[in-house]
Amino acid sequence: MAIDTSPGAPAAAAAAAPTGFSSYLFTQGAWFLAFGLQMVLFPYLVRVVLQENEIRFGLAQMSMQAPTVLLILLGGFVADRTDIRRTVLLGCGLCAVSFAGLGLFVAGGRLTYGALIAYALIIGTIGAFVTPARDALLSRVAPGDLHRGVAFASLAQFGGQILGMALATAAPLLGIPALLFGQAGLMAAAAVSATRIRPRPGGERRIRATGVLRFMAGEIGGGFRAAIASPVIGPVILCSIGMGLCFMGAFAVLLPLIVQDYFPPDLVGPARTQIATALGVFSLTFWVGSMISATVLVRFGHIRRKGMAYLASLLVGAAVLVLCSIPMPFWLLCVLNFVWGLGGGVAMTLGRSLVQQYAPPDKVARVLSIFTLGMMGGAPAGAVLYGVLAHAIGPHASILFPGLGMLVIVGAVAVFSRLRHLDEAHPEAG
């Protein structure tokens, strides 16, 4: 039997070896299923169960997002230098413990605002390290075309979130504690699945014990310089900042308050779980739209004008927020949210795909963490700002601000950057 001893043989064999991509997709989907459920349950616990006002509601949502802002760059630095599969596995296990702990508090009737803030800070901290590790892992397990791998990962994300929100609509039947314990079991299964992932070798380097802070600052700075220097990544990160401030803040605070306004304030007992059902249905419409558009991206494959498609999808979201300032039937609000989801699926998939494509190979996790920081960095500020605004002028009037703000950001990027001219059939045009 002939044995291939050519220099490229080991690299080719490593590239062809099974990577456990299906296990990666399961872990991705399970993570987002649990967090899709959390997107409904957390605001319900703060606003309906504890009956906190708009300002404290905004602060609670900020507590979920702030750790990512503070730690995501450190998470990207660590991900470029450690076993990223182990980071994902550990993060899933810690989330399972956190979900189970919250379930015990709720089941025992001992839930307090302080306990929810502590829970939010813990979950946010875990996410700050898992997110860049999981994103960097994708490029080392995806078979074949990276864009197709990103699209499949996006489908797993959207599909998981949809299932999680669909489960939230069953809150009147199953009860909140059962859903929280289910989250814990799901994350335990995700941790087990992560053990089956076999990433291709990467460029990890050990973290040096001496001068680690100066070294870390220099390495993170290198990621920033690579992002800013790119005529593609720089504008995408600016748009991601707008998504965090305008879109995520509004989605986390203003839209749940608008949904709650459809119900009388004197609901008590089990009847209050109807609000959780409505929040689940409303959130579901967004992520169903996102999954449909991500599926279309997978089906039709390559998009030549990615920059133009990315900016157009952001304009859809901004227009929807402006329209949500008008009182309307709940079903029409859900239709608008579905339309926003169609654009959101394109924006989230293409934004991350562009960063993956144009980031230097040795800085992928760091640049991705900067992209995530841009998105998440504006979210805590938006959550607090919109909570104060909603308390002062109501959620319907407040939602005009993020809608118009995003229109300005996208317009500026379209006019002053080359992103809208990006044409992969003619690279010189970009």
C-alpha angles and dihedrals in degrees: 000000000000117000120207107230097168116132093248095052098090092048092047091049091049091050091051096046118108111266101188092247091162089055089050090052091049091051090047093048094045092050092053093042089058092045092045087058090047091053087065102034099047097056089041092055093047100041105029107025097037093025094218119175125252095268095052089043090056091047091052092052089047090055089058092052104034098076090058090054092049099041110025094095090051087048091054092047091051092045092057090055108036142053099287093192089059090049091054092046093050092046092053091050093050091049090053090055092046094050091048091050092052089048090055091051092051095043091050094049091240098118115138135174090249092053091052092049090051090048091050093051092050094049092045092051092051090050092052090064100034097050099062091039092051093045093049090047090060094068089053098049103034111110116225120335113033094212090057090049090051090049092052090048089051089051090052089049095049093041091051093049091048092053091047093052091044088055089051090062087064092062093112089055103038103028128231098270092054091052091050092050088048089055089054093051092048093053090049088055090049089054091052090049091051089062088066095057113108108188121197114253113282137189100268117160126196118254107248116233095216121070090359096155094051090044092048092049091051093049094048088047088055089055091051092049091050091050096047094044092057115089087209105040096044096060091041090055091049089054090047089056088054090048090055097045098039108023106030094040091051093044093049099045118009101042095049088051090050090050091049090054089069089070129068113256094231097069111133139181121358090348089074091068086074085077090056088052091051091048089050093050092046094049090044092061091058095050094043087056090047092051092049093053092045089051090052089052089053093045097049096033120194121047112198098197098046094155094055092045090050093052093045091053090053091051089056091057093048092051091050092054091052090051091049088067087074116084109245142156115288093245091057091049088055091050090054090048089052090053090049088051091055089057092040093057090055093045096048094044098044095040093055092039092054091050092047090050100047101034116104108258094240093051102043097117093044094049091045089051089052089051090050090045090054091054098039095037094071095042099076092047090048092048093054094040094049092045090056092043093049090050090052105038106007131258097274095058092039095057091067090072099062092040095054091039092058091048089057094048095049091045091052093049091047092052103037103034135058093234095105090053093054106129117172092196088061107027092183089066090064 
